[in-house]
Each structure stands twice: as structure tokens, then as C-alpha cells.
Amino acid sequence: MQKEAIQITMPKPFSLRATALSHGWHECAPLSWCEGGACLQVIERIGGEATRVSVTQAGRSAVGSRVRVQVEGPTVDDSVLEHVATRVRRMLQHGLDLGGFYAVVADHPRLAVLPRIGAGRLLRSASMFENVVKAICATNVNWTQAVKMINRVSQLGVGMKEFRNLNTWPTPREILKAGRPYLVDVARLGYRADSILQLCRDAIDGTFVEEEIESLARTGTTDEVFARLTAIKGIGPASAHFLMGLLGHYEHMSVDSWTLRYVSDTYFDGKPVTEKRVREVYERFGRYKQLVWWFEQWLDWGTARSIVADAQVNGAMKG
């Protein structure tokens, strides 16, 4: 097995830990996070072989924050390193300009801390197919069960000979080969299996093309991206809004029972609120509504509180 490392410079401010732990994808294979080693790992498929990619924070420079990307696999040459670098940049949302977001939260009583801890990016899988399958698995189920479903689906991918139980994400053909019996009886996806099988068929016949969605996200309107995602079987408005966040679109805001409860408790002392009132609360944040709502809640998580506390101890928030 060959091993090489490269460095990628992320725009400032950037924290690998804050990005990796921005939501639950780090718990879902082929991604994983090692808190002790502060390392984000993903198993990539390159040339049909499984390759381990390990990402760690490598310090700061005048132009940005560096991450070190170690690549371990059967073949690690310049073309492999270039491919991996492209994938890692997409996972970490390298090209995302958060200047507008930081500007609208500059006077927010809680979110003003985000640029000082390098938070604001949402971790994503490099593959949109993978993101969509995971989003379908997470529909109408608690997060613990969603993680189990996703990790069982991931077992259909190519395994690493050197590292037991490490698999790439499966291709549409691999999922179709396993079929509905595996998705229902083993992965326990229930009705979601039919949506995922249809997505696999669409990916094979060209109805679902990952790069078309990526391109639309870069050049299209928020409404166009929303319409394209909700056209996918199994992706409703809430899942579409989540996926849009991974594509850099935050103008649409999903309002469900949890959102109503959160806004009621946070802004109105527990008094009942309507969807209209919720939207009025976040209207001032313009095209960053969904991102503001997400990171307000994120700051209540134990991981986020730890990141803020560590930054305070290390002096990163002084001034």
C-alpha cells in the first residue's frame, strides 16, 4: 500500500473540527471523525479500489487555514492526489464564500462567534448521489436509526483489504444488485428502499446526473434547485432544504413542528407561534435564513459548546 500527503489551503476563517461536526454526516460511513486525533476520514473509490483519505488541520498561513490530506491506497500517484484534493475541497465546501453570512450575523447575540471559531460550513459527501441516499434514509426516522440504515447501505461498497470494516460508498449498480431484500430486511429501510432503488435506476439511465445538480446549484436560482431536488422520489421539502444547504443555498427555510417549537422557546418564551411568525423572525437574514436557523441550534450541542470553550482557552477569540 502506498502513502502520500498533500496540503490544501482553506479560506479563512476555517476550522476542520467545526466543519466536520457541523451536523451528523461524520457518523455515517464512509465518513468518520476521530475526536482524539482531530481527523476526518473518508474511504474513496479510485480506479475500483478502496483508498483511505485522512484530513487533519495543519495550521494557518497569511492566505488561509491549511489542512493535511493523507492518502493511503494501492496506487497513489499525482493523478490520484489531484482527484482526492478535488473531492476533499467539495466535502469541505472550499469554494463557499461566507462573507455575506458573517456580515448578517455580526450583531447576532450568539452567532457572532462563528467566524471566530471558523464555523459556518456544512460538511457534505463529495458525491451528490451519496448525499441524496443518506437524506432519504434520514426521512421520518430518529437520527440513531438513520445512522444504522446508512451504515448498512455503505457495507455494499468495496472494502479495504488492509483495514477491516472500512468500505467505499456503493455505486448505484451495487445497490441494485443487493436489491430490495437487502435494503428492507438487512438495512431496515422500509418504504425508503423503493425511493433509493428508483434513484439508482435514474442514476444509471441518466435521469439523475450528479454534476447537473452541482452545476445548477452554481448557476441556477434557489427555486430551480429546490424544484430539481423535490423531483427526486423520496425527497420532500424538508430533505430538499437540507440538501440545498450542502449545495450553498440557504434562502428557503423549512418550517416543521420542531422549528415551531424551537422558535417558540427561543424567541417567544414558549408561547405558540405560527409559520408566518417564524418566517418573520428570520426574514432579516435574507438568503442565509436556513443557515442562521441551523447554527443557532448547533451552538446548543455539546460539540459546539466544546469548540467555543476551547477557542476561548486558546485565545482564538480574543479581540
C-alpha positions as a Python dict, from the first residue, in 0.01 Angstrom:
ca = {
    (1, 'M'): (0, 0, 0),
    (2, 'Q'): (128, 345, -96),
    (3, 'K'): (100, 657, 116),
    (4, 'E'): (138, 1023, 24),
    (5, 'A'): (22, 1354, 173),
    (6, 'I'): (-71, 1691, 29),
    (7, 'Q'): (-190, 2021, 175),
    (8, 'I'): (-498, 2223, 85),
    (9, 'T'): (-545, 2584, 188),
    (10, 'M'): (-899, 2667, 301),
    (11, 'P'): (-1025, 3027, 300),
    (12, 'K'): (-1009, 3195, 638),
    (13, 'P'): (-1169, 3154, 883),
    (14, 'F'): (-1187, 2776, 884),
    (15, 'S'): (-1194, 2504, 1148),
    (16, 'L'): (-1187, 2141, 1037),
    (17, 'R'): (-1343, 2031, 1363),
    (18, 'A'): (-1629, 2282, 1341),
    (19, 'T'): (-1695, 2179, 981),
    (20, 'A'): (-1670, 1804, 1040),
    (21, 'L'): (-1906, 1827, 1337),
    (22, 'S'): (-2148, 2076, 1178),
    (23, 'H'): (-2413, 1802, 1153),
    (24, 'G'): (-2436, 1423, 1165),
    (25, 'W'): (-2270, 1317, 839),
    (26, 'H'): (-1944, 1243, 1023),
    (27, 'E'): (-2121, 949, 1189),
    (28, 'C'): (-2216, 798, 855),
    (29, 'A'): (-1982, 571, 659),
    (30, 'P'): (-1770, 609, 460),
    (31, 'L'): (-1707, 927, 662),
    (32, 'S'): (-1587, 921, 1021),
    (33, 'W'): (-1440, 1160, 1276),
    (34, 'C'): (-1173, 1077, 1533),
    (35, 'E'): (-1202, 1331, 1812),
    (36, 'G'): (-877, 1226, 1977),
    (37, 'G'): (-681, 1263, 1656),
    (38, 'A'): (-892, 1552, 1528),
    (39, 'C'): (-906, 1364, 1199),
    (40, 'L'): (-1179, 1343, 936),
    (41, 'Q'): (-1160, 1018, 740),
    (42, 'V'): (-1334, 907, 422),
    (43, 'I'): (-1292, 590, 217),
    (44, 'E'): (-1279, 685, -150),
    (45, 'R'): (-1312, 459, -453),
    (46, 'I'): (-1032, 524, -702),
    (47, 'G'): (-981, 300, -1002),
    (48, 'G'): (-1219, 48, -849),
    (49, 'E'): (-1007, 22, -535),
    (50, 'A'): (-1073, 149, -183),
    (51, 'T'): (-841, 430, -71),
    (52, 'R'): (-828, 582, 276),
    (53, 'V'): (-819, 962, 297),
    (54, 'S'): (-738, 1125, 631),
    (55, 'V'): (-777, 1501, 678),
    (56, 'T'): (-627, 1697, 968),
    (57, 'Q'): (-585, 2067, 1042),
    (58, 'A'): (-229, 2173, 962),
    (59, 'G'): (-211, 2531, 1085),
    (60, 'R'): (-270, 2875, 940),
    (61, 'S'): (-97, 3097, 688),
    (62, 'A'): (-140, 3452, 565),
    (63, 'V'): (-385, 3337, 298),
    (64, 'G'): (-586, 3074, 482),
    (65, 'S'): (-605, 2768, 704),
    (66, 'R'): (-419, 2461, 586),
    (67, 'V'): (-541, 2104, 604),
    (68, 'R'): (-319, 1800, 556),
    (69, 'V'): (-464, 1525, 339),
    (70, 'Q'): (-304, 1182, 370),
    (71, 'V'): (-391, 929, 102),
    (72, 'E'): (-336, 554, 150),
    (73, 'G'): (-418, 305, -122),
    (74, 'P'): (-292, 52, -377),
    (75, 'T'): (-179, 332, -611),
    (76, 'V'): (-112, 690, -503),
    (77, 'D'): (27, 897, -790),
    (78, 'D'): (-17, 1259, -896),
    (79, 'S'): (-349, 1190, -1070),
    (80, 'V'): (-486, 1021, -757),
    (81, 'L'): (-372, 1309, -537),
    (82, 'E'): (-535, 1561, -769),
    (83, 'H'): (-859, 1362, -770),
    (84, 'V'): (-860, 1336, -391),
    (85, 'A'): (-787, 1707, -349),
    (86, 'T'): (-1089, 1791, -566),
    (87, 'R'): (-1310, 1561, -362),
    (88, 'V'): (-1188, 1696, -27),
    (89, 'R'): (-1243, 2056, -138),
    (90, 'R'): (-1601, 1968, -226),
    (91, 'M'): (-1658, 1790, 106),
    (92, 'L'): (-1532, 2091, 299),
    (93, 'Q'): (-1711, 2342, 70),
    (94, 'H'): (-1382, 2508, -20),
    (95, 'G'): (-1535, 2746, -275),
    (96, 'L'): (-1810, 2875, -47),
    (97, 'D'): (-1790, 3249, 27),
    (98, 'L'): (-1924, 3304, 378),
    (99, 'G'): (-1856, 3677, 387),
    (100, 'G'): (-2223, 3766, 341),
    (101, 'F'): (-2328, 3520, 611),
    (102, 'Y'): (-2078, 3655, 862),
    (103, 'A'): (-2196, 4008, 784),
    (104, 'V'): (-2563, 3934, 859),
    (105, 'V'): (-2481, 3762, 1190),
    (106, 'A'): (-2224, 4021, 1304),
    (107, 'D'): (-2470, 4166, 1555),
    (108, 'H'): (-2645, 3837, 1636),
    (109, 'P'): (-2620, 3779, 2014),
    (110, 'R'): (-2497, 3421, 1962),
    (111, 'L'): (-2386, 3368, 1603),
    (112, 'A'): (-2131, 3649, 1601),
    (113, 'V'): (-1893, 3390, 1744),
    (114, 'L'): (-1898, 3173, 1430),
    (115, 'P'): (-1621, 3342, 1229),
    (116, 'R'): (-1401, 3350, 1538),
    (117, 'I'): (-1423, 2971, 1571),
    (118, 'G'): (-1407, 2902, 1196),
    (119, 'A'): (-1762, 2766, 1176),
    (120, 'G'): (-2028, 2816, 909),
    (121, 'R'): (-1957, 2542, 655),
    (122, 'L'): (-2168, 2226, 643),
    (123, 'L'): (-1981, 1900, 585),
    (124, 'R'): (-2104, 1711, 279),
    (125, 'S'): (-2017, 1400, 89),
    (126, 'A'): (-1834, 1469, -236),
    (127, 'S'): (-2093, 1257, -419),
    (128, 'M'): (-2441, 1407, -455),
    (129, 'F'): (-2575, 1056, -508),
    (130, 'E'): (-2443, 965, -163),
    (131, 'N'): (-2590, 1280, -6),
    (132, 'V'): (-2932, 1208, -154),
    (133, 'V'): (-2938, 843, -45),
    (134, 'K'): (-2841, 945, 308),
    (135, 'A'): (-3109, 1215, 314),
    (136, 'I'): (-3372, 960, 210),
    (137, 'C'): (-3254, 726, 486),
    (138, 'A'): (-3292, 1008, 739),
    (139, 'T'): (-3653, 1085, 644),
    (140, 'N'): (-3923, 1029, 910),
    (141, 'V'): (-3694, 844, 1150),
    (142, 'N'): (-3482, 933, 1452),
    (143, 'W'): (-3114, 1002, 1391),
    (144, 'T'): (-2986, 689, 1562),
    (145, 'Q'): (-3189, 469, 1329),
    (146, 'A'): (-3090, 678, 1027),
    (147, 'V'): (-2720, 623, 1102),
    (148, 'K'): (-2775, 248, 1128),
    (149, 'M'): (-2958, 244, 794),
    (150, 'I'): (-2689, 448, 620),
    (151, 'N'): (-2403, 240, 756),
    (152, 'R'): (-2571, -82, 645),
    (153, 'V'): (-2612, 56, 294),
    (154, 'S'): (-2246, 159, 298),
    (155, 'Q'): (-2143, -202, 360),
    (156, 'L'): (-2235, -275, -3),
    (157, 'G'): (-1930, -78, -120),
    (158, 'V'): (-1576, -200, -187),
    (159, 'G'): (-1384, -287, 128),
    (160, 'M'): (-1022, -211, 214),
    (161, 'K'): (-809, -522, 248),
    (162, 'E'): (-574, -356, 497),
    (163, 'F'): (-842, -205, 724),
    (164, 'R'): (-1127, -425, 834),
    (165, 'N'): (-1481, -286, 805),
    (166, 'L'): (-1380, 20, 601),
    (167, 'N'): (-1584, 47, 283),
    (168, 'T'): (-1634, 290, -1),
    (169, 'W'): (-1984, 420, -71),
    (170, 'P'): (-2162, 174, -304),
    (171, 'T'): (-2238, 256, -665),
    (172, 'P'): (-2598, 254, -795),
    (173, 'R'): (-2531, -84, -960),
    (174, 'E'): (-2404, -234, -634),
    (175, 'I'): (-2716, -119, -450),
    (176, 'L'): (-2941, -254, -726),
    (177, 'K'): (-2756, -586, -719),
    (178, 'A'): (-2824, -618, -346),
    (179, 'G'): (-3185, -530, -423),
    (180, 'R'): (-3491, -466, -217),
    (181, 'P'): (-3442, -772, 8),
    (182, 'Y'): (-3115, -632, 142),
    (183, 'L'): (-3244, -276, 177),
    (184, 'V'): (-3558, -387, 360),
    (185, 'D'): (-3451, -697, 553),
    (186, 'V'): (-3091, -606, 637),
    (187, 'A'): (-3060, -228, 612),
    (188, 'R'): (-3414, -188, 754),
    (189, 'L'): (-3505, 99, 521),
    (190, 'G'): (-3873, 12, 496),
    (191, 'Y'): (-4062, 216, 236),
    (192, 'R'): (-3745, 424, 171),
    (193, 'A'): (-3598, 128, -19),
    (194, 'D'): (-3822, 192, -319),
    (195, 'S'): (-3707, 554, -344),
    (196, 'I'): (-3342, 454, -327),
    (197, 'L'): (-3383, 180, -587),
    (198, 'Q'): (-3553, 431, -819),
    (199, 'L'): (-3269, 678, -763),
    (200, 'C'): (-3019, 407, -857),
    (201, 'R'): (-3208, 330, -1177),
    (202, 'D'): (-3226, 702, -1255),
    (203, 'A'): (-2850, 736, -1200),
    (204, 'I'): (-2781, 451, -1440),
    (205, 'D'): (-3014, 566, -1718),
    (206, 'G'): (-2908, 930, -1690),
    (207, 'T'): (-3224, 1074, -1536),
    (208, 'F'): (-3025, 1163, -1223),
    (209, 'V'): (-2687, 1318, -1304),
    (210, 'E'): (-2481, 1440, -1009),
    (211, 'E'): (-2285, 1705, -1197),
    (212, 'E'): (-2602, 1854, -1345),
    (213, 'I'): (-2727, 1920, -992),
    (214, 'E'): (-2388, 2060, -888),
    (215, 'S'): (-2390, 2289, -1192),
    (216, 'L'): (-2747, 2401, -1127),
    (217, 'A'): (-2651, 2485, -769),
    (218, 'R'): (-2372, 2711, -900),
    (219, 'T'): (-2566, 2887, -1176),
    (220, 'G'): (-2937, 2842, -1103),
    (221, 'T'): (-3179, 3011, -866),
    (222, 'T'): (-3278, 2874, -528),
    (223, 'D'): (-3625, 2794, -663),
    (224, 'E'): (-3473, 2597, -950),
    (225, 'V'): (-3253, 2394, -717),
    (226, 'F'): (-3549, 2325, -489),
    (227, 'A'): (-3764, 2211, -782),
    (228, 'R'): (-3492, 1977, -908),
    (229, 'L'): (-3437, 1816, -569),
    (230, 'T'): (-3806, 1768, -488),
    (231, 'A'): (-3847, 1598, -827),
    (232, 'I'): (-3641, 1310, -684),
    (233, 'K'): (-3860, 1032, -545),
    (234, 'G'): (-3834, 1031, -165),
    (235, 'I'): (-3710, 1390, -130),
    (236, 'G'): (-3973, 1616, 23),
    (237, 'P'): (-3942, 1985, 115),
    (238, 'A'): (-3754, 1927, 444),
    (239, 'S'): (-3498, 1693, 286),
    (240, 'A'): (-3461, 1928, -10),
    (241, 'H'): (-3389, 2223, 218),
    (242, 'F'): (-3121, 2021, 396),
    (243, 'L'): (-2960, 1917, 67),
    (244, 'M'): (-2975, 2276, -56),
    (245, 'G'): (-2766, 2372, 245),
    (246, 'L'): (-2499, 2127, 129),
    (247, 'L'): (-2512, 2298, -211),
    (248, 'G'): (-2476, 2652, -72),
    (249, 'H'): (-2841, 2761, -93),
    (250, 'Y'): (-2996, 2880, 235),
    (251, 'E'): (-3276, 3116, 129),
    (252, 'H'): (-3554, 2859, 168),
    (253, 'M'): (-3638, 2769, 526),
    (254, 'S'): (-3813, 2451, 630),
    (255, 'V'): (-4078, 2507, 897),
    (256, 'D'): (-4200, 2194, 1073),
    (257, 'S'): (-4314, 2107, 1424),
    (258, 'W'): (-3956, 2118, 1556),
    (259, 'T'): (-3895, 2462, 1403),
    (260, 'L'): (-4217, 2595, 1556),
    (261, 'R'): (-4119, 2460, 1897),
    (262, 'Y'): (-3764, 2594, 1875),
    (263, 'V'): (-3872, 2944, 1773),
    (264, 'S'): (-4144, 2945, 2037),
    (265, 'D'): (-3898, 2855, 2314),
    (266, 'T'): (-3611, 3073, 2187),
    (267, 'Y'): (-3790, 3392, 2086),
    (268, 'F'): (-4135, 3393, 2248),
    (269, 'D'): (-4095, 3242, 2597),
    (270, 'G'): (-4275, 2925, 2497),
    (271, 'K'): (-4581, 3094, 2352),
    (272, 'P'): (-4726, 2921, 2044),
    (273, 'V'): (-4615, 3065, 1710),
    (274, 'T'): (-4736, 3031, 1353),
    (275, 'E'): (-4532, 2951, 1043),
    (276, 'K'): (-4580, 3313, 936),
    (277, 'R'): (-4429, 3434, 1264),
    (278, 'V'): (-4132, 3202, 1225),
    (279, 'R'): (-4059, 3337, 880),
    (280, 'E'): (-4085, 3693, 1008),
    (281, 'V'): (-3819, 3618, 1270),
    (282, 'Y'): (-3567, 3505, 1009),
    (283, 'E'): (-3661, 3738, 725),
    (284, 'R'): (-3389, 3987, 816),
    (285, 'F'): (-3123, 3726, 739),
    (286, 'G'): (-3218, 3722, 372),
    (287, 'R'): (-3060, 3442, 172),
    (288, 'Y'): (-2899, 3295, 484),
    (289, 'K'): (-3220, 3213, 676),
    (290, 'Q'): (-3170, 2836, 688),
    (291, 'L'): (-2803, 2865, 783),
    (292, 'V'): (-2882, 3104, 1068),
    (293, 'W'): (-3154, 2873, 1200),
    (294, 'W'): (-2923, 2572, 1179),
    (295, 'F'): (-2627, 2727, 1360),
    (296, 'E'): (-2847, 2876, 1631),
    (297, 'Q'): (-2935, 2520, 1726),
    (298, 'W'): (-2585, 2388, 1659),
    (299, 'L'): (-2442, 2617, 1927),
    (300, 'D'): (-2654, 2432, 2183),
    (301, 'W'): (-2487, 2099, 2102),
    (302, 'G'): (-2219, 1969, 2336),
    (303, 'T'): (-1968, 1953, 2049),
    (304, 'A'): (-2025, 2317, 1958),
    (305, 'R'): (-2000, 2431, 2319),
    (306, 'S'): (-1670, 2243, 2343),
    (307, 'I'): (-1538, 2414, 2029),
    (308, 'V'): (-1629, 2757, 2167),
    (309, 'A'): (-1477, 2675, 2507),
    (310, 'D'): (-1154, 2550, 2350),
    (311, 'A'): (-1128, 2866, 2140),
    (312, 'Q'): (-1167, 3080, 2450),
    (313, 'V'): (-900, 2885, 2637),
    (314, 'N'): (-658, 2901, 2344),
    (315, 'G'): (-712, 3273, 2297),
    (316, 'A'): (-855, 3237, 1948),
    (317, 'M'): (-1148, 3460, 2038),
    (318, 'K'): (-954, 3743, 2197),
    (319, 'G'): (-1014, 4077, 2035),
}
